[in-house]
Amino acid sequence: MERTELPKVGFVGAGNMAEALVGGMRAAGWPGGRIAVTNRSNRARLASLAAQYGVLAFPEKRQLCDHAEVLVLAVKPKDVAEAVSQLQPHVRPHHRVFSVVAGLTLARLEEAFPGLPVVRAMPNTPSAVREGVTAYALGRHASDRDAELARVLFGSVGAVVEVPEERIDLVTGLSGSGPAYVFFLVESLIEAGVRAGLAPEVARDLVVQTVFGAARMLRETGEDPAELRRRVTSPGGTTMAGVGALEEHGVRGALVEAVRRATLRARELAS
């Protein structure tokens, strides 16, 4: 899609996820004049985003709707009802509504915006550095054009996959919350290095590059992670000792449980 064909996108909500998407879109070359943000009341936050990313900031939902073709709901789940009620008087037939709100179902979106194409998506925060991944599901009135818009918008900040809506909550628990799991592991590895005697900055450099390099190997080789692990786990060696400790302390089970609980929480938010 050419730059001149990129739709005008308006973000309803100006929190971390909205900023991640705005920053990623701008880094990908999306024109600032085709991105707008609004929020409930934090005008200083809007001004900060406008100054940092060169996008438009509107204090009123009406102004955002007048400008944008694609409305992206990016508010906290508890604020959805208020945001929707403020948008409804200003939404027109040409609008598309995309949601990145955890737990906000396509059925609820279609009830709130009858007849409009709606898309439910779950990006993650590495979108801010164009290394995110987004899963999306289409509503009943969404067309191939709407699917293309979703792929272009979210594709500007990383990989994109389409999934059935019943899998979106699982995506939320796995990749939506996943960066936090990785950051937790990185924190723990850095702490281990410091406790062993490394300077904090040295431990951080070692761990961050190790995680980055391992992820790049996985992506570029396309090999099974279990096979890559086996190759560096020599019998009786240091890696085997370390991996053994991870197994003994239930790290695998803890991660599986983390995904399960996050998925259940996403389902609770949808109920």
Secondary structure as UniProt FT lines:
FT   HELIX           3..5
FT   STRAND          9..12
FT   HELIX           16..27
FT   TURN            28..29
FT   HELIX           32..34
FT   STRAND          35..38
FT   HELIX           43..53
FT   STRAND          56..57
FT   HELIX           61..67
FT   STRAND          70..73
FT   HELIX           77..79
FT   HELIX           80..87
FT   HELIX           88..90
FT   TURN            93..94
FT   STRAND          96..99
FT   TURN            102..103
FT   HELIX           106..112
FT   TURN            114..115
FT   STRAND          118..122
FT   HELIX           125..129
FT   STRAND          132..138
FT   TURN            140..141
FT   HELIX           144..155
FT   TURN            156..157
FT   STRAND          158..162
FT   HELIX           165..167
FT   HELIX           168..171
FT   HELIX           172..176
FT   HELIX           178..196
FT   HELIX           200..221
FT   HELIX           225..231
FT   TURN            235..236
FT   HELIX           238..248
FT   TURN            249..250
FT   HELIX           251..270
//
